Amino acid sequence: MNYGLWLLRAKRWAQNPPSWGRVKLVLGVLAICIVIAGFEWAFGWPDWLTVNRLSAKP
């Protein structure tokens, strides 16, 4: 891993930070992912989302 490239990328990001709209978008997507993961953890995986194994036809 080349840490010099990461430092250059961090420097560019610090000079030109993302817009507030982009930050809100990323935080919104992250919040939706956390809500979905929390729902799955609390209530389990629904049966209607489970793929049934198809048996081979002779």
N, C-alpha and C positions, 0 to 999 in steps of 0.2 A: 504494500500500500504506500502510495507516494503522499506523504504529509504536506509537501510543498504545494501540490495542487489543491489540497483541501484548504490550506491557508490562503491561497490566492482566491479561491471561491468565497471564503469567509470575508476576505477584504472587499471583494466586489459586492457582496450582499450587504455589508455594513455601509458602503458608500451609496448604494441604491437599494434601500429596503423595499419590500413589497408594499403595495398600496393597502389601505385599510380594508377595502373591499375584498382583496385576496385573502387577507388575514381572517376576516369574518367567514369567508367561504370555507377555508381549511378548518377553522374551529367548528363550524356547523357540521361538516362531514364527519369530523372526529366525534362530535357529540352524538350524531345519529348512530355511528358505529358502537359507541359505548352503550347507548340505550338498547340497541339490538342484542349486544352481547349480554347485558344485564338481564334482559327479558328471557333470553335462552338459558342463562344460568339459574334464574329463579323458577322458571316454569318448565324447563326441559325442551327438547326438540319435538315439535308437533309431528304426529303420525302422518298427516297429509303431505308433509315435506319429505318424508322418507321414501326412497326409491325401493320398490319391491324387486326382489330378484326374479328375473324371468327364467322360467324353466325352458330347456331346449326341447323343441318339438321333434318327435321321431320321424 
